[in-house]
Amino acid sequence: MARGLTLTDVIAQLNSDSQDSIDLSDTEVVDVFVGDAETLSIHPAETIAAPSVPYPVNLLDDAGPQGYWRMDDLNGTSGIYDSSPFGVKQNGTANGTLTYGVAGAMNGSKGITFDGSTGYISVPSSPQLAVPGTCAFECWLKVTSLAAVQTVISKGAGSEYEVDINTDGSVSLSFGGSSADNFLDAPTAGLESISNILDANTSTLTTDISGWTAASGSQTQTLTKTYSCTDTATYDTNGNNRAGYDNGYCYQGYFSSTNGNQFSLIQFNASQIQSDLAGASITKVEVYLSDVGWYYNSGGTAIIGYYRNITNLSGNQSYSNVSADWNQAGFSSGQAQWVTISNSIGTALQNGTALGIALGKAPNNSLTYYGYFHGFGQSGAPQLRITYQVNVTSTNTTIARSSTQDKDGDGFSAAITATAAGNASMFTSNSWPVSPNTPYTFSAWIWSPVATTANLELDWRDSNFNFLTYDSNALQGNQPTLLASGWTQVLLTSTAPSNAYNVTPVVGVTATAASQTFYADVMVMSAFPWWVANDPDWVAQAGAHAHSGSYSLALIAQGANECAAETANLYSLTPGTTYTASFWCYTTKAGESANIAVNTYDANGTYQTQYARTGVALTQNAWTQVAFTFTPTGSQVQGRLIVAPVATAALEVIWVDDMFLGTPASSGVVTVTVCPAGTVTAGAWHHLAVVRNATASTVTGYFDGVQKASLGYTGSAVATSAAVFLGAKNNAGAAAQFFNGALDEVAFYSRLLTATEVANRYAWATSAACVSPSWGHQNWGQFQYANPGSPSSAQYGNANWGSSTYG
């Protein structure tokens, strides 16, 4: 084996290849190779132990971890150093009681002991460590006690990755699964969340309501609608239907005298288009076409117009019914695209002159025009997209804060007074943030003096608050009827468009006469499905406290009694199966309690019975779990979870989070035992490696270089912005399940580790010649020295470093 690299060698090598001489007096030098780059780290001499066969050099040169915490820091004041070769250094922060400089897993190495109750290391999240897919983790560990479950590494409380040592000596990997149908959380990614409460109770004004604006006059709204074709057909130059010979494609143009100059007709729902465009101003018309082929490989030119008078495309058709309003568009072979055509075609569709779109005939027999497109029922079938503007007229409306009617017990509601018969409405002065492609529900309680209709509306807007489109009860054809002299809850569910990031909710009613006053209260904009307050309490998103994530559900009590929220949806239950119902509750008051219940229903939604637990004591200024188990029977095949803290004062706010109804397997967390019971024992150093292959959906565990298990899983990890905790579980930023023992050479990878690589690590560490030097990471100066060739042990001495070499 080659001789060791001496300090003289280092200085000579540097000075021979660089312009400046370097003074390294009173320092120590450690060089590490990754690929063709050499990193020379310069340390204060007194902090360094001399290496022999360096474990870290082999590891870095072989694998290149994304994070590598050697645990050889002499104290935590400067952070826990990251020795990984890539990206920004992800140094950790020491927390609680840690003991530094303890004997490590290898000759000469140092580790850190964690006290099992307060000590852990937090590492900020970074792209290098945020890996919900394939990844690997390894470390050397010496457990002091197996009396409690303890976490070695955690990112996102099991949602991204978490490695635990269990009391039976087994090792498990946990991460967020995809089967969380019954995980009923507070605001997270649009599931089960109250987004905002838009109520009328905060204003002291009598002439208007803070946050709401009365609608009046005429407003222009721009809409876009897309229509799928309902039939297609191809005809030869004489109008003979080519059904059975065209493979369902839409042909145009001249190929030979057999069929001559062909044309195709594309049918849409003409009556629906006419109804949608009634009274509208058309601003854009587009047709979607996907070509199959052209005469020339380079592509061709589509000829697009419209046809009239033809209601059934079967049989032969006269080309005289095809308009001369031609639009031409170039296509490359196999291209699919939206083609903008003249607005005059849209006008013809609007007034009923046009009944569909035509392709061809070509203006001449040039083969440039011969081509064919996908037809009805095929992938890439034609579509029509029309953008248009409509005027929405409201009667002059006045709104005010009123105590005449009240729904939620706060003494006030919004009074909407129409000055004439017709539509009277109000909308929020500000838009609310939403997530694209997410379904939302807008809810309002409306008191009406007469039996009439209501119309809720959601005006979707882009990131700059520009109006995009809208949806409403009227547009969906489901305008609800309001009770006379009573309260009616009105709901509108709509999905935010792909480019929508804001929404303006609108509350509308149909006045049957002038001077009618309606009242609106408890207006809620929420992600669907959502949580509903048991009247007269309120529910709202809150960021003041959270058990996990950034938000929780705030319950606002209207009296000194139980304040409750329940799921609007029913969740499937299997009779004979034991379920867990649970939520976490936070109160600032002493001496309070909480109740929890599940109402069960049959397949038709008919109430069956209730299972409940009452009187669970809550801890002041802390999160308390409220939970129980139950087993449905007979026809109890659906359930609704009810969470019900008991307030001791009116207007008190109590927070709930992490609501759960289901079996442990459906909690959305995948837990795989990667090393069986009895693997980990206390009092000795062992090497642990855990590998997650997201492509193959397998998890493999290794212990002391030997594979212990390789198991499949169903689900997927959830990416988080949570910090990485070493030596504890990251439970929404709070440390739990503290590691009790010592850690050394902790590494994380964003790739697979092979069985050979894992075995090599164990072999390196257990070889008689191997040591793991303490490099002392305080106040290092580092520079890169480019190696003109591949590194070799002979040239750079990456083995047999002796203490005689350094100081």
Disulfide bonds with the S-S distance in Angstrom:
none
